[in-house]
């Protein structure tokens, strides 16, 4: 993954982890794999 997409994953991860209305159980590695799967689909 290139640095720009890695920054995007980090940004999304930080935003989701600070979301207060609902408890979100999120692992950064799982998010990373999910985003990679989205790129592979296209």
ZITAVEN-V837919 format. One record per residue. N is the residue number from 1. NEAR is the number of other ideal C-beta (glycine too) atoms within 8 Angstrom. Layout:
n=<N,N>
near=<NEAR,NEAR>
This chain:
n=<1,2,3,4,5,6,7,8,9,10,11,12,13,14,15,16,17,18,19,20,21,22,23,24,25,26,27,28,29,30,31,32,33,34,35,36,37,38,39,40,41,42>
near=<6,5,5,6,10,9,8,9,13,8,8,10,11,8,8,10,8,6,8,3,3,4,3,7,4,9,6,8,6,8,13,10,8,8,12,9,8,8,8,6,5,4>
